[in-house]
Amino acid sequence: MNANKIWAIARKDIGHYFSSPLGYVVLAVFFLVTGFFFALIVEQTRSASMVPVFQNTIIILLFITPMITMRLWSEEEKSGTAELLRTSPLTSWEIVLGKYLAVCVFFGAMLSATLVYLVIMVFAGNPDLGPVVANYVGYGLAAMSFFALGLLASTLSENQIVSAVITYGILLMLWVIGAAGGSVQGKLGDLLKYVSIFEHMDDFFKGVIDLSHFFYFASLIFLGLFFSVKVLESKRS
Amino acid sequence: MIEVKDLVKTYGDLAAVDHVTFSVPQGTILGLLGPNGAGKTTTMRVLTTSLAMNSGKVTVDGYDVADQPQEVRKRIGYLPEVPPIYGDMDVISYLKFVADIKDVAPAKKANRIGEVLEMLDLENMSRRLIGHLSLGYRQRVGLAQAILHDPDVLILDEPTRGLDPKQILEIRKLIKSLSGQKTIILSTHILPEVSSTCDDVVIIDQGKVVAADSVENLSQRLAGGKTLELEVKGPAVEIEKAFEKLEGVATVKGVGRESKGINKFEVTTDGSIEAREGLFHCVVKNKWVLYQLNPVGMSLEDVFLKLTTKESVS
């Protein structure tokens, strides 16, 4: 596995985000909504806490993810550049990791803008930083899981819109499945609740970093990336 | 250098490539000729490891495409039917990306890119977004990507598509100049391209090889001059008998009637001018009327059309 090649692919895909309006629009919308929530919540609660902001903006992540993952593989197939990647000395893992890295870096840029709010709070109030860190970590893990699944969805179709719809489907499932778990008794109910992303976000929102949740997110990430590689490989036959 | 043995690729019941066999010696240029849907692109995709075959054995420089695909990929440059370019990147950034994924040594990267830009006359366009380039320039960027890492083997799917006549000549010149050092397979519909650029030709139709030979041999096998076409007004049977008796005439075949008693004949001769003159004098002596006396040759076009409309070539 060649790190240079992974980075070459990541760099290219990051470039794609900024060579069309999409990247800028997504960033703008994200800043707008998080800024709005931050302002609103600080005004309402009069407390220097980021937590409600995160809780509310996790939903934006649900909406934004398909927008930024849909083109990751679909566009390569559509424009014929997939042939270039397939016939170059690259492994499917290098391709998948490169693209995954690109979307994570893009997200990093998005998230780092929220540090502005953090700075404001530190100056204006006396925030408890522990929970803030926990929230960032949880939020980051959730995002990274969504992206891995979005990347998988992108490999499933040449059509970006179809990929986006599949992603919405998967993410909504993860979201509402907990509610279903609530109404089902016994082992099945527990299983459904375990799969729900909110179950695992909850502790992070409360400011607790519980390592057992890492396993959940790591599994989602691994599954997303692993099956992306498998789908890519299957396209050769 | 390239060996294809019994290659089969099916899509459901349809055999897109049906037991295709050919080989390409090192340093030569092979033309892959065939109508649309013949299986040329599928064959190329298998060669470049983009597609897996159902059965058969394909090796490039001794490496099996099924067992050692990465080794094959290092040694080939591929220009697909649609050039694999990113419209939102400029030419130089694109070539830098290609250099990175194809293992061009970092120290040589800048020089090599400059070299290739010059070779393909892309220097003026190097900072332009590929999406803003004309079809001809885009095709050249596609070619640039194929030769950038200086591979031993080039697989080019219709390399002159979309180019104007001047550019076509330049690209053919470039391809020809690369032969000897590189082994090249190019697919095309343009028959003169095969005759002028390629050493060997494989004609594919409906997934099967219908002819494989050197360009020289194939053209010669069916060269003109030995077959003549005549239109003579007169009694068909007597004309045929009279022609057959002539010196230098091999076979006479009546091939139908034009209107008003004019008969058409296909006469194969020894190719000599005396045979032609003999036919003329024969007509005059018998007081028939000669309407046409033409040599009938088979150009590569004719070979191609004949082979791909299921007539056999004798």
Chai-1 contact restraints between the chains, C-beta under 6 A:
chainA,res_idxA,chainB,res_idxB,connection_type,confidence,min_distance_angstrom,max_distance_angstrom,comment,restraint_id
A,K5,B,I101,contact,1.0,0.0,6.0,A-B,restraint_1
A,A8,B,F97,contact,1.0,0.0,6.0,A-B,restraint_2
A,A8,B,D100,contact,1.0,0.0,6.0,A-B,restraint_3
A,A8,B,I101,contact,1.0,0.0,6.0,A-B,restraint_4
A,K12,B,F97,contact,1.0,0.0,6.0,A-B,restraint_5
A,S19,B,D88,contact,1.0,0.0,6.0,A-B,restraint_6
A,G80,B,V82,contact,1.0,0.0,6.0,A-B,restraint_7
A,G80,B,P84,contact,1.0,0.0,6.0,A-B,restraint_8
A,T81,B,P84,contact,1.0,0.0,6.0,A-B,restraint_9
A,E83,B,S50,contact,1.0,0.0,6.0,A-B,restraint_10
A,E83,B,P80,contact,1.0,0.0,6.0,A-B,restraint_11
A,E83,B,P84,contact,1.0,0.0,6.0,A-B,restraint_12
A,L84,B,P84,contact,1.0,0.0,6.0,A-B,restraint_13
A,R86,B,S50,contact,1.0,0.0,6.0,A-B,restraint_14
A,T87,B,T48,contact,1.0,0.0,6.0,A-B,restraint_15
A,T87,B,S50,contact,1.0,0.0,6.0,A-B,restraint_16
A,T87,B,R73,contact,1.0,0.0,6.0,A-B,restraint_17
A,T87,B,Y78,contact,1.0,0.0,6.0,A-B,restraint_18
A,S88,B,R73,contact,1.0,0.0,6.0,A-B,restraint_19
A,S88,B,I101,contact,1.0,0.0,6.0,A-B,restraint_20
A,S88,B,K102,contact,1.0,0.0,6.0,A-B,restraint_21
A,P89,B,Q70,contact,1.0,0.0,6.0,A-B,restraint_22
A,P89,B,R73,contact,1.0,0.0,6.0,A-B,restraint_23
A,P89,B,K74,contact,1.0,0.0,6.0,A-B,restraint_24
A,P89,B,D103,contact,1.0,0.0,6.0,A-B,restraint_25
A,L90,B,I101,contact,1.0,0.0,6.0,A-B,restraint_26
A,R236,B,A52,contact,1.0,0.0,6.0,A-B,restraint_27
A,S237,B,A52,contact,1.0,0.0,6.0,A-B,restraint_28
